[in-house]
Amino acid sequence: MTASLVTLTIGQSPRSDILPLLRQHLPDAQTDHAGLLDGLSRTEIQAHFAPDAGDAVLVSRLQSGEQVRLAASKVEQGLQRKISALELAGYQTILLLCTGEFSQLRTRQALLLEPDRIIPPLIGAMVQQQQIGIVVPVTEQIVEQAGKWQHLPVPPCYAVASPYEGDQATFTSAARTLQAQGAALVVMDCMGYHQQHRAALQQQLGVPVLLSNELVARLAAALLP
């Protein structure tokens, strides 16, 4: 191991869909990649991480490009095991590539960058009474987002568009939803969104559109030696 920073996705690594964006900020020579579902088959993933009725749901991507739905509580337990192993391997910074809320993740000495702890305060500091729009991959996540964004001056509005299964029509519909609700700034709050998705929304809305993955990648880059 020569890299000091490792990205950790709740799916399978490397995240080829967002790797070009990450590479704009995180040099390959200083960055490794790991995934919670690395080496697991579809059957094994279902057995260990499939959500039950009433479970909070997280969404990620497999190497095949398929979207996979995971139980948030099971993901958190698996992430802690993975984080402990990565820290033991000597990584100094672990960048979590997931925007879900986790309350129990810990490290001993390594710096753990969790988007859910970084992005809401950052967005809150940027706005006053503006209406913020949040884009998420699946409808189930809208209810779960309420606590995450509770400190915004104005409660956000939401739209749904999956970066893994959605097509252009899906993002057009999301843009119309956000426009109807008066969104003055939009956050695409999933690691799977990339520049093409942002461009599509920004062109239709004419307001700033931010990518959560780019925001945390820029921060991680600033911490590299």
Disulfide bonds with the S-S distance in Angstrom:
none
